[in-house]
Amino acid sequence: MDMLQKFWAHSPKELLVLMLAGWSTGISVYLSVGLLGLCGHFGWIHLPGELYVFENPLVFSVAFIIFSIEFIADKVPFVDSVWDSVHTVVRPLGGFAIGYLAGSEHGAAVQALYALFAGTLTLNTHIAKAAGRLAINTSPEPFSNIAASTVEQGFVIFMYWFFIKHPVFAAFVIAGLILLTFLLIKLLWKFVKKLFGTSETSTFAAKEKQH
C-alpha cells in the first residue's frame, strides 16, 4: 500500500521526465544521457529511480565525448544515415533502459511500463529522424544536412532548458511533437519507398537495355 501511494505521489513528475528523456533519446542517446546527468548533478532536474547514476561526472562526461563524435558524423551526408541505421537498435534500447532505471523504486511491473513508455517514444522519434535524413540526403548539397542536424541537436538542448523552467509546458510541447512525428513518419516513409522504388526501376531498365 505504501509503495502504491508513493507511486501515485511521484509518477506524474517521473512521467514528465520520461517524456523528455524518451523523446530526446530518439535524436541522440549520448546527448540525452549527458544532459540528464548534468541536470541531475546540479539539481536542475530530479532524476527518478536509479537514473541518479547519470549524475556521476564520469558518466555524463563520457556521454558528451561520444556525442562529440556523433555531432560530426551526423553532419556528413550518408554517413549520418549509416550512423542512424546502427542506432536503430542503440537508441530504442537506450530509451528502454532509461525507463527501466527510472521505475526502480516501484517494482518490476512499473519498471516494465516505464521502459515501454520511454522506449516507444524513443523509437518513434528515431524513425522520424532516420527517414527524414534519407529524404534530405537526396539533395546533393551538404548544407541542408548540416542545418537539419544542428537544428535537431540545438532543439534538444533548448528543450532541456525549457523543461527546467517550465516542465509541464515542455511536456505539452513534446506531446505535440510526438503526434507530429506520427504524421511525418507516414509521409517520409512513402517518400523513401518511392525513392528506392524509382531507383530499383531505373536499375532494372538499365539491365534490360544491356540485354
C-alpha positions as a Markdown table, in Angstrom:
| # | Residue | x | y | z |
|---|---|---|---|---|
| 1 | Met | 0.0 | 0.0 | 0.0 |
| 2 | Asp | 2.8 | 2.4 | 0.9 |
| 3 | Met | 4.5 | 1.6 | -2.4 |
| 4 | Leu | 1.3 | 2.3 | -4.3 |
| 5 | Gln | 0.8 | 5.6 | -2.6 |
| 6 | Lys | 4.4 | 6.5 | -3.3 |
| 7 | Phe | 3.9 | 5.7 | -6.9 |
| 8 | Trp | 0.9 | 7.9 | -7.3 |
| 9 | Ala | 2.7 | 10.7 | -5.5 |
| 10 | His | 5.7 | 10.7 | -7.8 |
| 11 | Ser | 4.5 | 9.2 | -11.1 |
| 12 | Pro | 3.3 | 12.4 | -12.7 |
| 13 | Lys | 6.7 | 14.1 | -12.3 |
| 14 | Glu | 8.5 | 11.0 | -13.3 |
| 15 | Leu | 6.4 | 10.6 | -16.5 |
| 16 | Leu | 7.3 | 14.2 | -17.4 |
| 17 | Val | 11.0 | 13.4 | -17.1 |
| 18 | Leu | 10.5 | 10.2 | -19.1 |
| 19 | Met | 8.7 | 12.1 | -21.9 |
| 20 | Leu | 11.7 | 14.4 | -22.2 |
| 21 | Ala | 14.2 | 11.6 | -22.0 |
| 22 | Gly | 12.4 | 9.3 | -24.3 |
| 23 | Trp | 11.9 | 11.9 | -27.0 |
| 24 | Ser | 15.4 | 13.3 | -26.9 |
| 25 | Thr | 17.0 | 9.8 | -26.9 |
| 26 | Gly | 15.4 | 9.2 | -30.3 |
| 27 | Ile | 17.6 | 12.1 | -31.6 |
| 28 | Ser | 20.7 | 11.3 | -29.6 |
| 29 | Val | 21.1 | 8.8 | -26.7 |
| 30 | Tyr | 24.5 | 10.3 | -25.8 |
| 31 | Leu | 23.3 | 13.9 | -25.7 |
| 32 | Ser | 20.3 | 12.8 | -23.6 |
| 33 | Val | 22.4 | 10.8 | -21.1 |
| 34 | Gly | 24.8 | 13.7 | -20.9 |
| 35 | Leu | 22.1 | 16.3 | -20.3 |
| 36 | Leu | 20.2 | 14.2 | -17.9 |
| 37 | Gly | 23.3 | 13.6 | -15.9 |
| 38 | Leu | 24.4 | 17.2 | -16.0 |
| 39 | Cys | 20.9 | 18.5 | -15.0 |
| 40 | Gly | 20.7 | 15.9 | -12.2 |
| 41 | His | 24.2 | 16.6 | -10.9 |
| 42 | Phe | 23.4 | 20.3 | -10.4 |
| 43 | Gly | 19.9 | 19.6 | -9.1 |
| 44 | Trp | 18.1 | 21.3 | -12.1 |
| 45 | Ile | 16.1 | 18.1 | -12.8 |
| 46 | His | 15.3 | 15.4 | -10.2 |
| 47 | Leu | 16.1 | 12.1 | -11.9 |
| 48 | Pro | 13.8 | 9.3 | -10.7 |
| 49 | Gly | 14.8 | 5.8 | -9.6 |
| 50 | Glu | 18.3 | 4.7 | -10.5 |
| 51 | Leu | 18.8 | 7.4 | -13.1 |
| 52 | Tyr | 20.9 | 9.0 | -10.5 |
| 53 | Val | 23.9 | 7.0 | -11.9 |
| 54 | Phe | 23.9 | 9.5 | -14.8 |
| 55 | Glu | 24.7 | 12.2 | -12.3 |
| 56 | Asn | 28.2 | 10.8 | -11.9 |
| 57 | Pro | 30.6 | 13.3 | -13.7 |
| 58 | Leu | 32.4 | 10.4 | -15.3 |
| 59 | Val | 29.2 | 9.1 | -16.8 |
| 60 | Phe | 27.9 | 12.3 | -18.3 |
| 61 | Ser | 31.4 | 13.4 | -19.4 |
| 62 | Val | 31.9 | 10.1 | -21.4 |
| 63 | Ala | 28.4 | 10.6 | -22.9 |
| 64 | Phe | 29.3 | 14.1 | -24.0 |
| 65 | Ile | 32.6 | 12.8 | -25.5 |
| 66 | Ile | 30.8 | 10.2 | -27.6 |
| 67 | Phe | 28.2 | 12.8 | -28.5 |
| 68 | Ser | 31.1 | 15.0 | -29.9 |
| 69 | Ile | 31.8 | 12.1 | -32.4 |
| 70 | Glu | 28.1 | 11.8 | -33.3 |
| 71 | Phe | 28.0 | 15.6 | -33.7 |
| 72 | Ile | 30.4 | 15.4 | -36.6 |
| 73 | Ala | 29.1 | 12.1 | -38.1 |
| 74 | Asp | 25.6 | 13.4 | -38.0 |
| 75 | Lys | 26.5 | 16.3 | -40.4 |
| 76 | Val | 28.1 | 14.2 | -43.2 |
| 77 | Pro | 25.7 | 13.1 | -45.9 |
| 78 | Phe | 25.2 | 9.3 | -46.0 |
| 79 | Val | 27.5 | 8.8 | -43.0 |
| 80 | Asp | 24.6 | 10.1 | -40.9 |
| 81 | Ser | 22.3 | 7.5 | -42.4 |
| 82 | Val | 24.7 | 4.7 | -41.7 |
| 83 | Trp | 25.0 | 6.1 | -38.1 |
| 84 | Asp | 21.3 | 6.2 | -37.8 |
| 85 | Ser | 20.9 | 2.6 | -39.1 |
| 86 | Val | 23.3 | 1.4 | -36.5 |
| 87 | His | 21.5 | 3.3 | -33.8 |
| 88 | Thr | 18.1 | 1.9 | -34.8 |
| 89 | Val | 19.0 | -0.7 | -32.1 |
| 90 | Val | 21.1 | 1.5 | -29.8 |
| 91 | Arg | 18.6 | 4.4 | -29.3 |
| 92 | Pro | 15.4 | 2.3 | -28.5 |
| 93 | Leu | 17.4 | 0.1 | -26.2 |
| 94 | Gly | 18.7 | 3.3 | -24.5 |
| 95 | Gly | 15.1 | 4.5 | -24.2 |
| 96 | Phe | 14.0 | 1.2 | -22.7 |
| 97 | Ala | 17.0 | 1.3 | -20.3 |
| 98 | Ile | 16.2 | 4.8 | -19.1 |
| 99 | Gly | 12.6 | 3.9 | -18.4 |
| 100 | Tyr | 13.6 | 0.7 | -16.6 |
| 101 | Leu | 16.1 | 2.6 | -14.4 |
| 102 | Ala | 13.5 | 5.3 | -13.7 |
| 103 | Gly | 11.0 | 2.9 | -12.3 |
| 104 | Ser | 13.3 | 1.0 | -10.0 |
| 105 | Glu | 11.6 | 2.3 | -6.9 |
| 106 | His | 8.2 | 1.0 | -7.9 |
| 107 | Gly | 8.8 | -2.7 | -8.7 |
| 108 | Ala | 9.1 | -4.8 | -11.8 |
| 109 | Ala | 5.6 | -4.1 | -13.2 |
| 110 | Val | 6.1 | -0.3 | -13.2 |
| 111 | Gln | 9.6 | -0.7 | -14.5 |
| 112 | Ala | 8.3 | -2.6 | -17.5 |
| 113 | Leu | 5.6 | 0.0 | -18.1 |
| 114 | Tyr | 8.2 | 2.9 | -17.8 |
| 115 | Ala | 10.6 | 1.0 | -20.1 |
| 116 | Leu | 7.8 | 0.5 | -22.7 |
| 117 | Phe | 6.7 | 4.2 | -22.4 |
| 118 | Ala | 10.2 | 5.7 | -22.8 |
| 119 | Gly | 11.3 | 3.1 | -25.4 |
| 120 | Thr | 8.3 | 3.7 | -27.6 |
| 121 | Leu | 8.8 | 7.4 | -27.6 |
| 122 | Thr | 12.5 | 6.9 | -28.5 |
| 123 | Leu | 11.7 | 4.5 | -31.3 |
| 124 | Asn | 9.1 | 6.9 | -32.7 |
| 125 | Thr | 11.4 | 9.9 | -32.7 |
| 126 | His | 14.3 | 7.8 | -34.1 |
| 127 | Ile | 12.3 | 6.5 | -37.1 |
| 128 | Ala | 11.2 | 10.1 | -37.9 |
| 129 | Lys | 14.7 | 11.3 | -37.8 |
| 130 | Ala | 16.2 | 8.5 | -39.8 |
| 131 | Ala | 13.5 | 8.7 | -42.5 |
| 132 | Gly | 14.0 | 12.5 | -42.7 |
| 133 | Arg | 17.7 | 12.1 | -43.2 |
| 134 | Leu | 17.2 | 9.7 | -46.0 |
| 135 | Ala | 15.0 | 12.2 | -47.7 |
| 136 | Ile | 17.4 | 15.1 | -47.1 |
| 137 | Asn | 20.3 | 13.0 | -48.5 |
| 138 | Thr | 18.6 | 13.0 | -51.9 |
| 139 | Ser | 19.9 | 16.6 | -52.2 |
| 140 | Pro | 23.5 | 16.8 | -53.5 |
| 141 | Glu | 24.5 | 19.8 | -51.4 |
| 142 | Pro | 25.6 | 19.2 | -47.8 |
| 143 | Phe | 24.2 | 22.3 | -46.2 |
| 144 | Ser | 20.6 | 21.1 | -45.7 |
| 145 | Asn | 22.1 | 18.1 | -43.8 |
| 146 | Ile | 24.2 | 20.2 | -41.6 |
| 147 | Ala | 21.3 | 22.6 | -40.9 |
| 148 | Ala | 18.9 | 19.7 | -40.0 |
| 149 | Ser | 21.4 | 18.1 | -37.7 |
| 150 | Thr | 22.3 | 21.4 | -36.0 |
| 151 | Val | 18.6 | 22.3 | -35.5 |
| 152 | Glu | 17.8 | 18.9 | -34.1 |
| 153 | Gln | 20.6 | 18.9 | -31.5 |
| 154 | Gly | 20.2 | 22.5 | -30.7 |
| 155 | Phe | 16.4 | 22.0 | -30.1 |
| 156 | Val | 17.2 | 19.1 | -27.7 |
| 157 | Ile | 19.4 | 21.4 | -25.6 |
| 158 | Phe | 16.7 | 24.1 | -25.7 |
| 159 | Met | 14.0 | 21.7 | -24.6 |
| 160 | Tyr | 16.1 | 20.6 | -21.6 |
| 161 | Trp | 16.5 | 24.3 | -20.6 |
| 162 | Phe | 12.8 | 24.9 | -21.2 |
| 163 | Phe | 11.9 | 21.8 | -19.1 |
| 164 | Ile | 13.9 | 23.1 | -16.2 |
| 165 | Lys | 12.0 | 26.4 | -16.3 |
| 166 | His | 8.5 | 25.1 | -17.3 |
| 167 | Pro | 8.3 | 21.2 | -17.0 |
| 168 | Val | 4.5 | 21.0 | -17.7 |
| 169 | Phe | 4.6 | 23.3 | -20.7 |
| 170 | Ala | 7.6 | 21.5 | -22.1 |
| 171 | Ala | 5.8 | 18.2 | -21.7 |
| 172 | Phe | 2.9 | 19.5 | -23.8 |
| 173 | Val | 5.3 | 20.7 | -26.5 |
| 174 | Ile | 6.9 | 17.2 | -26.5 |
| 175 | Ala | 3.5 | 15.6 | -26.7 |
| 176 | Gly | 2.7 | 17.8 | -29.7 |
| 177 | Leu | 6.0 | 16.9 | -31.4 |
| 178 | Ile | 5.3 | 13.2 | -30.9 |
| 179 | Leu | 1.9 | 13.5 | -32.6 |
| 180 | Leu | 3.6 | 15.3 | -35.5 |
| 181 | Thr | 6.2 | 12.6 | -35.8 |
| 182 | Phe | 3.5 | 10.0 | -36.4 |
| 183 | Leu | 2.3 | 12.0 | -39.4 |
| 184 | Leu | 5.8 | 12.7 | -40.6 |
| 185 | Ile | 6.8 | 9.1 | -40.4 |
| 186 | Lys | 3.9 | 8.1 | -42.7 |
| 187 | Leu | 4.8 | 10.9 | -45.2 |
| 188 | Leu | 8.5 | 10.3 | -45.1 |
| 189 | Trp | 8.3 | 6.5 | -45.5 |
| 190 | Lys | 6.1 | 7.0 | -48.5 |
| 191 | Phe | 8.8 | 9.2 | -50.0 |
| 192 | Val | 11.6 | 6.8 | -49.1 |
| 193 | Lys | 9.7 | 3.8 | -50.6 |
| 194 | Lys | 9.1 | 5.9 | -53.7 |
| 195 | Leu | 12.7 | 6.9 | -53.9 |
| 196 | Phe | 14.1 | 3.3 | -53.6 |
| 197 | Gly | 11.3 | 2.0 | -55.9 |
| 198 | Thr | 12.3 | 4.5 | -58.6 |
| 199 | Ser | 16.0 | 3.6 | -58.1 |
| 200 | Glu | 15.2 | -0.1 | -58.4 |
| 201 | Thr | 13.1 | 0.5 | -61.5 |
| 202 | Ser | 15.9 | 2.5 | -63.1 |
| 203 | Thr | 18.4 | -0.2 | -62.4 |
| 204 | Phe | 16.1 | -2.9 | -63.9 |
| 205 | Ala | 15.5 | -0.8 | -67.0 |
| 206 | Ala | 19.3 | -0.3 | -67.5 |
| 207 | Lys | 19.9 | -4.1 | -67.3 |
| 208 | Glu | 17.1 | -4.7 | -69.8 |
| 209 | Lys | 18.7 | -2.3 | -72.3 |
| 210 | Gln | 22.0 | -4.1 | -71.9 |
| 211 | His | 20.3 | -7.4 | -72.9 |
